[in-house]
Amino acid sequence: MKQETALKLLKAGENVFLTGSAGAGKTYTLNQYINYLKARKVTVAITASTGIAATHMNGMTIHTWAGIGIKDAISEDELKRMKERKYLKEHLENAQVLIIDEISMLHAKQLNLVNKVLKYFKESDEAFGGIQVIAAGDFFQLPPVGKKEESNRDKFCFMSEAWVEAKFRVCYLTEQHRQGNDYLNDILNAIRGQSIAEAHLQALEQTRNQDVGDTFTRLYTHNMDVDSINFKHLNEIDQESRQFDAQCDGNEKLIETLKSSVRAPENLTLKKHAKVMFVKNNFDLGYINGSLGEVIAFEEDDEYGVLPKVKLTDGTTLIVEPETWSVDNDEGKTIASFQQIPLRLAWAITIHKSQGMTLEAAEINLAHTFEKGQGYVALSRLKSLGGLRLLGMNEQALQLDSLAIKADRRFQELSEEADVHFENADFTVQHKAFIRHCGGTLNEYEIERNEKKLAKSGGKQSFASATLDETRALFEEGYEIQDIAVERGLTPATIINHLGRLRKEQGLDISVASPGEESVEQVRKIYKRLTKRNDAEHFNDDGSIKLRPIVELTSPRMGYDQVRLALLFVE
């Protein structure tokens, strides 16, 4: 199916499954549709199954958006409590269109949960509460991680009740839109069709000694190989090592479950120049699950003693604070938690963890492939054959899951049927009716003005501005800092930082958040005293003052967040 036909069907308001091989233009088509909706003031939720895929769409994970976290089931009591969370309630009730990218990595149980949550919030028995759902992805990617006893039939979300209920119209994009005529596309399509020829195998074999430059990622099938390579490289660095041990609290069995599901190691050893990967999303600080970087220093910290400073591949530098993973009971109380620096060593990573990434260069070893689809996933991370060094592969390396093959053939048939029926059909009436149904605008002048705004911004809103807007909305509704932190799942320190930026960047009046004249005056005097001394140990590298010396000089002793807040009214 051509992109124009797929767009025509999307605009008609049906639930759509958008698929096709790498380079067929799935993300481009989605972005075209998103801008079409935004120009007509239709509320669209942009999500993906993983953090790294979410950044490509400038959205958030479906787990965060729907409030399901890592749950397999949600009780009625939990749904009621979710509806009490104002921000969650508003965005779930307002959404008219939901996009879920990289759908293949979403477990069937979790798609069922999204369906259940939307039905509850929309107070409708229709699939997904009656809103349009667009699922995009490719089921030749690896299936979602599940329990040991689960088969792929249990995990693939096209086998879920929600999928059947949604009656997805299949749009299988067939045109190739990647620049150039790279032979890697031919190899990937041959794997998809399970029609690998000798020429394909020879082309892969010839990359074994290929020079792929100095900045490449190593992809391996097994954690054991990855750990071995990472520790080898870490030991070769002639720098002092720093160890960060996870802080665990609560039910022991649940803690063990967290340890096995969280990607951050229980004991993390780092050195300056260590190559690292983030294993959690924190849009406020500018990293997501899969962001790569290098440790460039260790900074003394008032609360945590010492923290790693990481330079991301885009040049951004940041101090990495611990993150918390937790399990809550039915009353919303935390019964187990795991706190750790959200990093792991990344000279090498597993193929599973590479899903959703796009790599310029990679060294890949498929000699110990143990799951069908691993080879396809690894090779499809690359932009071209020139960036590949393939060390080896076994018989299973280029095979695909039989259920995925069967499903893909059916998806192609359904797409071809739709193509025959709708390629030349005029859907103008349906398009207008759907915009009206969503409460959007059909005013041509307004649409044109909105399109110009979108063109100016590239059609995107940054994570940083989106998350600031969420904090601003809650603050203007009268929420206290502590309550905003709870509502947004962030620390009070992050919310205070948001308020400082909102005042500076958007002129927000934050005077109601003042900790009081006495506190501000005391901090002001200490701040002036320390500034006059100009003692280097009291200041960070960027010139900002450290909190610890101020906290230690306050009387009665003030907390770090209280001092942090008072400084907003001093500087």
DAPE-V69311 format. One record per residue. N is the residue number from 1. RES is the residue in three letters. PHI is phi as a letter, one per 40 degrees, with the letter a starting at -180 (999 if undefined). OMEGA is omega in radians with two decimals (none if undefined). BURIAL is # if it has 24 or more other C-alpha atoms within 12 Angstrom, else .. Layout:
# DAPE-V69311
N_RES_PHI_OMEGA_BURIAL ; N_RES_PHI_OMEGA_BURIAL
This chain:
# DAPE-V69311
1_MET_999_3.09_# ; 2_LYS_c_3.12_# ; 3_GLN_d_-3.11_# ; 4_GLU_c_3.13_# ; 5_THR_c_3.12_# ; 6_ALA_c_3.12_# ; 7_LEU_c_3.13_# ; 8_LYS_c_3.13_# ; 9_LEU_c_3.10_# ; 10_LEU_c_-3.09_# ; 11_LYS_c_3.14_# ; 12_ALA_c_3.03_# ; 13_GLY_g_3.11_# ; 14_GLU_c_2.95_# ; 15_ASN_c_-3.03_# ; 16_VAL_b_2.92_# ; 17_PHE_b_-3.10_# ; 18_LEU_b_-3.07_# ; 19_THR_b_-3.09_# ; 20_GLY_i_-3.10_# ; 21_SER_c_3.09_# ; 22_ALA_d_3.12_# ; 23_GLY_g_-3.13_# ; 24_ALA_c_3.05_# ; 25_GLY_g_-3.14_# ; 26_LYS_c_-3.11_# ; 27_THR_c_3.11_# ; 28_TYR_c_-3.13_# ; 29_THR_c_3.10_# ; 30_LEU_c_-3.14_# ; 31_ASN_c_3.08_# ; 32_GLN_c_-3.11_# ; 33_TYR_c_3.13_# ; 34_ILE_c_3.13_# ; 35_ASN_c_3.06_# ; 36_TYR_d_3.14_# ; 37_LEU_c_-3.12_# ; 38_LYS_c_3.14_# ; 39_ALA_c_-3.13_# ; 40_ARG_b_3.06_# ; 41_LYS_f_3.04_# ; 42_VAL_c_-3.10_# ; 43_THR_c_-3.12_# ; 44_VAL_b_3.09_# ; 45_ALA_c_-3.08_# ; 46_ILE_b_-3.07_# ; 47_THR_b_3.05_# ; 48_ALA_a_-3.08_# ; 49_SER_c_3.13_# ; 50_THR_b_-3.13_# ; 51_GLY_c_-3.07_# ; 52_ILE_c_3.08_# ; 53_ALA_c_-3.14_# ; 54_ALA_c_-3.13_# ; 55_THR_c_3.12_# ; 56_HIS_c_-3.13_# ; 57_MET_c_-3.09_# ; 58_ASN_f_-3.13_# ; 59_GLY_b_3.11_# ; 60_MET_b_3.13_# ; 61_THR_c_3.13_# ; 62_ILE_c_-3.14_# ; 63_HIS_c_3.12_# ; 64_THR_c_-3.08_# ; 65_TRP_c_-3.09_# ; 66_ALA_c_3.12_# ; 67_GLY_g_-3.07_# ; 68_ILE_c_-3.14_# ; 69_GLY_f_-3.14_# ; 70_ILE_b_-3.08_# ; 71_LYS_c_3.02_# ; 72_ASP_b_-3.11_. ; 73_ALA_a_3.11_. ; 74_ILE_b_-3.14_# ; 75_SER_c_3.10_. ; 76_GLU_c_3.13_. ; 77_ASP_c_3.13_. ; 78_GLU_c_3.10_# ; 79_LEU_c_3.12_# ; 80_LYS_c_-3.14_. ; 81_ARG_c_3.10_# ; 82_MET_c_-3.12_# ; 83_LYS_c_3.10_# ; 84_GLU_c_3.11_. ; 85_ARG_c_-2.94_# ; 86_LYS_d_-3.07_# ; 87_TYR_c_3.12_# ; 88_LEU_c_-3.14_# ; 89_LYS_d_-3.08_# ; 90_GLU_c_-3.05_. ; 91_HIS_c_3.09_# ; 92_LEU_c_-3.13_# ; 93_GLU_c_-3.09_# ; 94_ASN_c_-3.05_. ; 95_ALA_c_3.07_# ; 96_GLN_b_3.14_# ; 97_VAL_b_3.10_# ; 98_LEU_b_3.07_# ; 99_ILE_b_3.07_# ; 100_ILE_b_-3.14_# ; 101_ASP_c_-3.08_# ; 102_GLU_f_-3.07_# ; 103_ILE_c_-3.09_# ; 104_SER_c_-3.10_# ; 105_MET_c_3.08_# ; 106_LEU_c_-3.12_# ; 107_HIS_c_3.13_# ; 108_ALA_d_-3.13_# ; 109_LYS_c_-3.10_# ; 110_GLN_c_3.04_# ; 111_LEU_c_3.07_# ; 112_ASN_c_3.12_# ; 113_LEU_c_3.10_# ; 114_VAL_d_3.10_# ; 115_ASN_d_-3.12_# ; 116_LYS_c_-3.12_# ; 117_VAL_c_-3.11_# ; 118_LEU_c_3.07_# ; 119_LYS_c_-3.12_# ; 120_TYR_c_-3.09_# ; 121_PHE_c_-3.14_# ; 122_LYS_c_-3.13_# ; 123_GLU_f_-3.10_. ; 124_SER_a_3.10_. ; 125_ASP_c_3.10_. ; 126_GLU_c_3.10_. ; 127_ALA_d_3.14_# ; 128_PHE_f_3.07_# ; 129_GLY_g_3.07_# ; 130_GLY_g_3.12_# ; 131_ILE_c_3.09_# ; 132_GLN_c_3.10_# ; 133_VAL_b_3.06_# ; 134_ILE_b_3.07_# ; 135_ALA_b_-3.13_# ; 136_ALA_b_3.12_# ; 137_GLY_i_-3.00_# ; 138_ASP_a_-3.06_# ; 139_PHE_c_2.96_# ; 140_PHE_c_2.95_# ; 141_GLN_c_3.14_# ; 142_LEU_c_3.13_# ; 143_PRO_c_3.12_# ; 144_PRO_c_3.04_# ; 145_VAL_c_3.14_# ; 146_GLY_b_3.11_# ; 147_LYS_c_-3.05_. ; 148_LYS_d_-3.06_. ; 149_GLU_c_-3.08_. ; 150_GLU_c_3.03_. ; 151_SER_c_3.10_. ; 152_ASN_c_3.09_# ; 153_ARG_c_3.12_# ; 154_ASP_c_-2.98_# ; 155_LYS_c_-3.09_# ; 156_PHE_c_-3.03_# ; 157_CYS_c_3.05_# ; 158_PHE_c_3.06_# ; 159_MET_c_-3.07_# ; 160_SER_c_3.09_# ; 161_GLU_c_-3.10_# ; 162_ALA_c_-3.13_# ; 163_TRP_c_-3.14_# ; 164_VAL_c_-3.11_. ; 165_GLU_c_-3.06_# ; 166_ALA_c_-3.13_# ; 167_LYS_f_-3.09_. ; 168_PHE_c_2.95_# ; 169_ARG_c_-3.08_# ; 170_VAL_c_3.04_# ; 171_CYS_b_-3.09_# ; 172_TYR_c_-3.10_# ; 173_LEU_c_-3.04_# ; 174_THR_b_-3.14_# ; 175_GLU_c_3.13_. ; 176_GLN_c_-3.06_. ; 177_HIS_b_3.09_. ; 178_ARG_c_-3.12_. ; 179_GLN_c_3.11_. ; 180_GLY_g_-3.13_. ; 181_ASN_b_-3.06_. ; 182_ASP_c_-3.07_. ; 183_TYR_c_3.12_# ; 184_LEU_d_3.11_# ; 185_ASN_c_3.11_# ; 186_ASP_c_-3.14_# ; 187_ILE_c_-3.14_# ; 188_LEU_c_3.12_# ; 189_ASN_c_3.08_# ; 190_ALA_c_3.09_. ; 191_ILE_c_3.14_# ; 192_ARG_d_-3.14_# ; 193_GLY_c_-3.07_# ; 194_GLN_f_-3.12_# ; 195_SER_b_-3.12_. ; 196_ILE_c_3.13_# ; 197_ALA_b_-3.12_. ; 198_GLU_c_3.14_. ; 199_ALA_c_3.11_. ; 200_HIS_c_-3.13_# ; 201_LEU_c_3.12_# ; 202_GLN_c_3.14_. ; 203_ALA_c_3.11_. ; 204_LEU_c_-3.14_# ; 205_GLU_c_-3.08_. ; 206_GLN_c_3.14_. ; 207_THR_c_-3.02_# ; 208_ARG_d_-3.10_# ; 209_ASN_b_-3.09_. ; 210_GLN_c_3.09_. ; 211_ASP_c_-3.13_. ; 212_VAL_b_3.09_# ; 213_GLY_g_-3.08_. ; 214_ASP_c_-3.07_. ; 215_THR_b_3.11_. ; 216_PHE_b_3.12_# ; 217_THR_b_3.09_# ; 218_ARG_c_3.12_# ; 219_LEU_b_3.14_# ; 220_TYR_b_-3.09_# ; 221_THR_c_-3.02_# ; 222_HIS_b_3.08_# ; 223_ASN_d_-3.08_. ; 224_MET_c_3.11_. ; 225_ASP_c_-3.13_# ; 226_VAL_c_-3.13_# ; 227_ASP_c_-3.12_# ; 228_SER_c_-3.14_. ; 229_ILE_c_-3.11_# ; 230_ASN_c_-3.14_# ; 231_PHE_c_3.10_# ; 232_LYS_d_-3.13_. ; 233_HIS_c_3.14_. ; 234_LEU_c_-3.12_# ; 235_ASN_c_-3.14_. ; 236_GLU_c_-3.13_. ; 237_ILE_c_-3.12_. ; 238_ASP_c_3.13_. ; 239_GLN_a_3.09_. ; 240_GLU_c_3.12_. ; 241_SER_c_3.08_. ; 242_ARG_b_3.14_. ; 243_GLN_b_3.10_. ; 244_PHE_b_-3.11_# ; 245_ASP_b_-3.14_. ; 246_ALA_c_3.05_# ; 247_GLN_b_-3.10_# ; 248_CYS_b_-3.12_# ; 249_ASP_a_3.04_. ; 250_GLY_h_-3.08_. ; 251_ASN_d_-3.03_. ; 252_GLU_c_-3.13_. ; 253_LYS_c_3.13_. ; 254_LEU_c_3.08_# ; 255_ILE_c_3.11_# ; 256_GLU_c_3.09_. ; 257_THR_c_3.11_. ; 258_LEU_c_-3.13_# ; 259_LYS_d_-3.09_# ; 260_SER_c_-3.09_. ; 261_SER_c_-3.13_. ; 262_VAL_c_-3.09_# ; 263_ARG_c_3.10_# ; 264_ALA_c_-3.13_# ; 265_PRO_c_3.13_# ; 266_GLU_c_3.09_# ; 267_ASN_b_-3.07_. ; 268_LEU_b_3.08_# ; 269_THR_b_-3.12_# ; 270_LEU_b_3.00_# ; 271_LYS_b_3.00_# ; 272_LYS_d_-3.10_# ; 273_HIS_g_3.08_# ; 274_ALA_c_3.07_# ; 275_LYS_c_-3.03_# ; 276_VAL_b_3.07_# ; 277_MET_b_3.07_# ; 278_PHE_c_-3.07_# ; 279_VAL_b_3.09_# ; 280_LYS_a_3.07_# ; 281_ASN_c_2.93_# ; 282_ASN_a_-3.07_# ; 283_PHE_c_-3.12_# ; 284_ASP_c_-3.11_# ; 285_LEU_c_3.02_# ; 286_GLY_g_3.04_# ; 287_TYR_b_3.11_# ; 288_ILE_b_3.14_# ; 289_ASN_c_-3.11_# ; 290_GLY_h_3.08_# ; 291_SER_c_-3.14_# ; 292_LEU_b_3.12_# ; 293_GLY_a_3.14_# ; 294_GLU_b_3.07_# ; 295_VAL_c_-3.10_# ; 296_ILE_b_-3.14_# ; 297_ALA_a_2.99_# ; 298_PHE_b_-3.07_# ; 299_GLU_b_3.02_# ; 300_GLU_c_-3.10_. ; 301_ASP_b_-3.09_# ; 302_ASP_c_-3.02_# ; 303_GLU_c_-3.00_. ; 304_TYR_b_3.13_. ; 305_GLY_g_3.11_. ; 306_VAL_a_-3.14_. ; 307_LEU_b_3.11_# ; 308_PRO_c_3.03_# ; 309_LYS_b_-3.02_# ; 310_VAL_b_3.03_# ; 311_LYS_b_-3.14_# ; 312_LEU_c_-3.10_# ; 313_THR_c_3.11_. ; 314_ASP_c_3.10_. ; 315_GLY_g_3.11_. ; 316_THR_c_3.04_. ; 317_THR_b_3.13_. ; 318_LEU_a_3.04_# ; 319_ILE_c_-3.05_# ; 320_VAL_c_3.11_# ; 321_GLU_c_3.09_# ; 322_PRO_c_3.02_# ; 323_GLU_b_-3.12_# ; 324_THR_b_2.98_# ; 325_TRP_b_-3.06_# ; 326_SER_a_3.02_# ; 327_VAL_b_3.13_# ; 328_ASP_b_3.07_. ; 329_ASN_c_-3.08_. ; 330_ASP_c_3.14_. ; 331_GLU_c_3.14_. ; 332_GLY_g_-3.14_. ; 333_LYS_c_3.13_. ; 334_THR_c_-3.12_. ; 335_ILE_b_3.03_. ; 336_ALA_a_3.14_# ; 337_SER_a_-3.13_# ; 338_PHE_b_-3.12_# ; 339_GLN_b_-3.10_# ; 340_GLN_a_2.99_# ; 341_ILE_c_-3.03_# ; 342_PRO_c_-3.12_# ; 343_LEU_b_2.90_# ; 344_ARG_a_3.13_# ; 345_LEU_c_-2.98_# ; 346_ALA_a_2.96_# ; 347_TRP_c_3.07_# ; 348_ALA_b_3.06_# ; 349_ILE_b_3.13_# ; 350_THR_c_3.12_# ; 351_ILE_c_3.10_# ; 352_HIS_d_-3.07_# ; 353_LYS_c_-3.13_# ; 354_SER_c_-3.07_# ; 355_GLN_d_-3.12_# ; 356_GLY_g_3.13_# ; 357_MET_c_2.96_# ; 358_THR_b_-3.05_# ; 359_LEU_b_3.06_# ; 360_GLU_c_-3.09_# ; 361_ALA_a_-3.14_# ; 362_ALA_a_2.97_# ; 363_GLU_b_-3.02_# ; 364_ILE_b_3.05_# ; 365_ASN_b_-3.13_# ; 366_LEU_b_-3.09_# ; 367_ALA_c_-3.11_. ; 368_HIS_b_3.12_# ; 369_THR_d_-3.12_# ; 370_PHE_b_-3.13_# ; 371_GLU_b_3.13_# ; 372_LYS_c_-3.13_# ; 373_GLY_h_-3.11_# ; 374_GLN_c_-3.12_# ; 375_GLY_c_-3.14_# ; 376_TYR_c_-3.14_# ; 377_VAL_c_-3.10_# ; 378_ALA_c_-3.09_# ; 379_LEU_c_-3.10_# ; 380_SER_c_3.02_# ; 381_ARG_c_-3.00_# ; 382_LEU_c_3.11_# ; 383_LYS_c_-3.10_# ; 384_SER_a_3.13_# ; 385_LEU_c_-3.14_# ; 386_GLY_c_3.13_# ; 387_GLY_c_-3.06_# ; 388_LEU_b_2.90_# ; 389_ARG_b_-3.10_# ; 390_LEU_c_-3.04_# ; 391_LEU_c_-3.12_. ; 392_GLY_i_3.06_# ; 393_MET_a_3.10_# ; 394_ASN_b_-3.06_. ; 395_GLU_c_-3.07_. ; 396_GLN_c_-2.97_. ; 397_ALA_d_-3.06_# ; 398_LEU_b_3.10_# ; 399_GLN_c_3.13_# ; 400_LEU_b_-3.14_# ; 401_ASP_c_-3.06_# ; 402_SER_c_3.11_. ; 403_LEU_c_3.11_# ; 404_ALA_c_3.12_# ; 405_ILE_c_-3.13_. ; 406_LYS_c_-3.14_. ; 407_ALA_c_-3.10_# ; 408_ASP_c_3.11_# ; 409_ARG_c_3.12_. ; 410_ARG_c_3.11_. ; 411_PHE_c_3.13_# ; 412_GLN_c_3.14_# ; 413_GLU_c_-3.12_. ; 414_LEU_c_3.13_# ; 415_SER_c_3.12_# ; 416_GLU_c_3.10_# ; 417_GLU_c_3.13_. ; 418_ALA_c_-3.13_# ; 419_ASP_d_-3.13_# ; 420_VAL_c_-3.07_. ; 421_HIS_c_-2.88_. ; 422_PHE_b_-3.05_# ; 423_GLU_d_-3.08_. ; 424_ASN_b_-3.12_. ; 425_ALA_c_3.09_. ; 426_ASP_c_-3.08_. ; 427_PHE_b_-3.06_. ; 428_THR_d_-3.12_. ; 429_VAL_c_-3.14_. ; 430_GLN_c_-3.13_. ; 431_HIS_c_3.14_# ; 432_LYS_c_-3.13_# ; 433_ALA_c_-3.12_. ; 434_PHE_c_3.11_# ; 435_ILE_c_3.10_# ; 436_ARG_c_3.14_. ; 437_HIS_d_-3.12_. ; 438_CYS_c_-3.12_# ; 439_GLY_g_-3.13_. ; 440_GLY_c_-3.11_# ; 441_THR_b_3.04_# ; 442_LEU_b_3.12_# ; 443_ASN_c_-3.03_. ; 444_GLU_c_-3.14_. ; 445_TYR_c_-3.13_. ; 446_GLU_c_3.13_. ; 447_ILE_c_-3.14_. ; 448_GLU_c_3.12_. ; 449_ARG_c_3.12_. ; 450_ASN_c_3.12_# ; 451_GLU_c_3.11_# ; 452_LYS_c_3.11_. ; 453_LYS_c_-3.14_. ; 454_LEU_c_3.13_# ; 455_ALA_c_-3.14_. ; 456_LYS_c_-3.10_. ; 457_SER_c_-3.08_. ; 458_GLY_g_3.13_. ; 459_GLY_g_-3.03_# ; 460_LYS_b_2.97_# ; 461_GLN_b_-3.06_. ; 462_SER_c_3.07_. ; 463_PHE_d_-3.06_# ; 464_ALA_c_-3.11_# ; 465_SER_c_3.13_. ; 466_ALA_c_-3.10_. ; 467_THR_c_3.04_# ; 468_LEU_c_-3.14_# ; 469_ASP_c_3.12_# ; 470_GLU_c_3.10_# ; 471_THR_c_-3.14_# ; 472_ARG_d_-3.11_# ; 473_ALA_d_-3.14_# ; 474_LEU_c_3.14_# ; 475_PHE_c_-3.12_# ; 476_GLU_c_3.06_. ; 477_GLU_c_3.07_. ; 478_GLY_g_3.11_. ; 479_TYR_c_3.02_. ; 480_GLU_c_-3.13_# ; 481_ILE_d_-3.12_# ; 482_GLN_c_-3.11_# ; 483_ASP_c_3.09_. ; 484_ILE_c_3.14_# ; 485_ALA_c_3.14_# ; 486_VAL_c_-3.11_. ; 487_GLU_d_-3.05_# ; 488_ARG_c_-3.14_# ; 489_GLY_g_-3.13_# ; 490_LEU_b_3.10_# ; 491_THR_c_3.06_# ; 492_PRO_d_3.13_# ; 493_ALA_d_3.13_# ; 494_THR_c_3.13_# ; 495_ILE_c_3.09_# ; 496_ILE_c_3.08_# ; 497_ASN_c_3.09_# ; 498_HIS_d_-3.11_# ; 499_LEU_c_3.09_# ; 500_GLY_c_-3.14_# ; 501_ARG_c_3.13_# ; 502_LEU_c_3.11_# ; 503_ARG_c_-3.07_. ; 504_LYS_c_-3.02_. ; 505_GLU_c_-3.05_. ; 506_GLN_b_3.10_. ; 507_GLY_g_-3.12_. ; 508_LEU_c_3.07_. ; 509_ASP_c_-3.10_. ; 510_ILE_b_-3.04_# ; 511_SER_d_-3.13_. ; 512_VAL_c_-3.13_. ; 513_ALA_c_-3.10_# ; 514_SER_d_3.13_# ; 515_PRO_c_3.13_# ; 516_GLY_h_-3.07_. ; 517_GLU_d_-3.11_. ; 518_GLU_c_-3.13_. ; 519_SER_c_-3.12_# ; 520_VAL_c_-3.11_# ; 521_GLU_c_3.13_. ; 522_GLN_c_-3.14_# ; 523_VAL_c_3.13_# ; 524_ARG_c_-3.12_# ; 525_LYS_c_3.13_. ; 526_ILE_c_-3.13_# ; 527_TYR_d_3.14_# ; 528_LYS_c_-3.13_. ; 529_ARG_c_-3.11_. ; 530_LEU_c_3.13_# ; 531_THR_c_3.13_. ; 532_LYS_c_-3.13_. ; 533_ARG_c_3.14_. ; 534_ASN_f_-3.14_. ; 535_ASP_c_-3.05_. ; 536_ALA_d_-3.08_. ; 537_GLU_c_3.14_. ; 538_HIS_c_-3.07_# ; 539_PHE_b_3.06_# ; 540_ASN_c_-3.13_. ; 541_ASP_d_-3.10_. ; 542_ASP_c_3.09_. ; 543_GLY_g_3.12_. ; 544_SER_c_-3.08_. ; 545_ILE_c_3.10_# ; 546_LYS_c_-3.10_# ; 547_LEU_c_-3.02_# ; 548_ARG_d_-3.12_# ; 549_PRO_d_3.11_# ; 550_ILE_c_-3.14_# ; 551_VAL_d_-3.09_# ; 552_GLU_c_-3.13_. ; 553_LEU_c_3.13_. ; 554_THR_c_3.11_# ; 555_SER_a_-0.08_. ; 556_PRO_c_-3.01_. ; 557_ARG_d_3.10_. ; 558_MET_c_3.11_# ; 559_GLY_c_-3.13_# ; 560_TYR_c_-3.11_# ; 561_ASP_c_3.11_# ; 562_GLN_c_3.10_# ; 563_VAL_c_3.13_# ; 564_ARG_d_-3.14_# ; 565_LEU_c_-3.13_# ; 566_ALA_c_-3.13_# ; 567_LEU_c_3.09_# ; 568_LEU_c_-3.10_# ; 569_PHE_c_3.12_# ; 570_VAL_b_-3.03_# ; 571_GLU_c_none_.
